[in-house]
Every structure is written in structure tokens, then in C-alpha cells.
Amino acid sequence: MRYTVDRVSEGIAVLETETGERRTLELAKLPENVKEGDCLVEMNGTFSLDSKRTTRRKRKLHAWLKALGGSGDSAPQTKKK
């Protein structure tokens, strides 16, 4: 099954499936240095980082933010009048 790390806080990670379902898991059960936005794959109860999918997802989000008028580096920016 595939997941995206929604958030990490106090040793707990909230993972989201492709269908929007959420799962809470101890951070210790995930790959070292996992962070928000990372894509994971679970096979036989073991999680691994999907680097290619993470990179594709971040590029897509960057392009989306840029199309909205933001820099793509962070949250969309509003134009000054």
C-alpha cells in the first residue's frame, strides 16, 4: 500500500492513503529521517521511502503553486497593490 506522510509530531506520524484514509503510526516504525510530504510504500508490514514518487509529487506541487502565482518555494504569495 502507498502512503504520504501528512504530518509528524511527538514521535507519531499521520499517513494518508491515495484514497484519503488516514493512519497513525509510531515514527520509530518508519524509515529514518522521514518527513512531511514523503511518499512511502508498505510491504509485509515494512515501510520504505519511495524517493521517485516523493520527487514527482514535490515537482507537481511546486508547479501548481507557481501556477497560482506563488514562488513554489513555500505557500502561495499575494501580490502587493
N, C-alpha and C positions, 0 to 999 in steps of 0.2 A: 504494500500500500504506500502511496505517496502522501507526504505532508509538507506544509510550510510552517516554519516557526513563527507564530503570531507575536508572542512576547515571552520574555524571560524575566523572572523576578523571584528573589529569595530562594534560589535552588529549585524552582519549579519552572517548567516550560509549558506553554499552551501551544499545541499543534493544531493546525486546521487541515482538513482533507480537501480534496478538489471539489467536493460537494458541499463544503461549508460546515461540516460537522467538526466539533472541537473535542480535543482530548488533552487532559492534563497529565504530565509525566515528570518524574524526578529528573532534574538536569543531569545527574550522575549517570543516567541510563542512555544518554545521548553522546554523540562524538564530542571530543574535547574542543573547546573554543566555538561551539555552535552559538549563533546569534540570531536576533530577529531578522526575518526575511530569508533565512537559509532554507533550502529545499532538502528534504530527507526522504529516504526510501527505507521501508521496514520489510525485512525478510526473515522469517522464522524468529521473530522477537528481537532481532538485532537491527539497530538503526545505523545508516551510513549517510554521509553527506553526498548529495547529488550536485557536484560543482557545476557541471554544464547547465543543468536546469536552473540553478541559482543565478548563474551569469545571464542566461537568456531572460529570466524573469526581471532581473535588475535593469537590463538594457531596455526591455519593453516598458517598464515603469518610468525610466528616465525619459524615453521618447514621449510617453504620454504626458508627463509633467511639462516637458518642453513645448508640446503642442498646446497646452493650456496657458502658455505664456510665462511659465516658471523657468528657472535655470536648469532644472533637472537635478541639481545638486542637493536640494532639500525640498521643503514644502513649497508649493506654488507661491510666487511673489506677486503682489499687486502693483500696478503701475501708478506712479505718482502723477497727480494732476498738475 
